[in-house]
Amino acid sequence: MSVHRGRRRRGRSLRLGWTALACAVALVVAGGFVALRSDRLDTAAGGRGGPMGPAPAAAATGSGPLADAPPTPQPHDWARIPSPDTVVTTRLRKPPRSGLLVDAATGRVLWRDEPELRLPIASVTKMMTALLVAERTSPRDPVPITPEALAYAGSGVGMLPRGRRVQAETLLYGLLLPSGNDAAIALAQHIAGSVPRFVRLMNARARELGLSCTRFASPSGIVDRGNWSCAPDLALLAHELLSKPRLARVVRTRLTAMPLPIRGGRVWLANHNPLLLAGYPGVDGVKTGFTDAAGRCFVGAAHRGDKRLIVVLLDSPDPGKQAARLLDAGFAALANTPTHN
């Protein structure tokens, strides 16, 4: 009887020992998994976003983790660090809430006024939408016009035929010239299958460019909540857009007729760019925007000779006149600055 009890006790001790060992191994593995997952989350979030604080989470669109999101690089310095000899000292009587003037060739800051403020940007958002369109479509791609696209709010092309297919290039001009929110929805659905999926692509591309204070909530910018950026990010985005010949051609167009499957076969599209409308010399684009929350926003570019400047004005009382004044001062300063070999 005592022999059996001894065997049972030894067996019970062995089982307890193996159970303890298994628990210890499980804790080690679990700890490693948690640490690995934490490292991946830190990488996906991109760590700190420079002077703006933590960068907005990629999944903040409410659509879950981004399987197609690249790792977030360090925030860019382009158009962010002022030159020690900042050359434009222009004072605006009623300045914008945030502004920036940069040399497009180098990112050198020529003038700034609260450039790091993170603000709503209205239809300036469409610069990112256009960048993805240029990278993911061909000009003649047929894009379906869905009921959702025709249920747009705000500005639009306004003549898109329901259920028909429209060339991507027509919608691209409609997106950037009259700032068509209907074109933005149709293009987003064509590229990503749905607007939320397209917004995820927008935020992934922003992280890829190092836009640390930028977050998008829609392809059009009509939604202010959760849709913001800052002047250095927008200057870099404009620089990237202008590096694409297809987009550079669109944003410098003042008025054009594009093919559309309606009676007459075409639609006339006019640009809202105040520099183009005023006949400013050498204007290259880029995009306007307005909502009540964002105010009047403008990202513009112009060249003289081999010099190109980019100006960003957020919540400006008169973006056309202020942009022209800053560009004039910037070109004059560059002309008077000696070059060094």
Buried (B, 14 or more C-beta within 10 A) or exposed (E): EEEEEEEEEEEEEEEEEEEEEEEEEEEEEEEEEEEEEEEEEEEBBBEEBBEBEEBBBBBEBEEEEBEEBEEBEEBBEBBBEBEEEBBBEBEBEEBBBBBBBBBBEEBBBBBBBBBBBBBBBBBBBBBBBBBBBBEBBEEEBEBEBBEBBBEBEBBBBEBBEEEEBBBBBBBBBBBBBBBBBBBBBBBBBBBBEEBBBBBBBBBBBBBEBBBBBBBBBBBBBBBBEBBBBBBBBBBBBBBBBBEBEBBBEBBBBEEBEBEBBEEEEBBEBEBBBBBBEEEBEBBBBBBBBBBEBBBBBBBBBBBBEEBBBBBBBBBBBBBBEBBBBBBBBBBEBBEEEEEEE
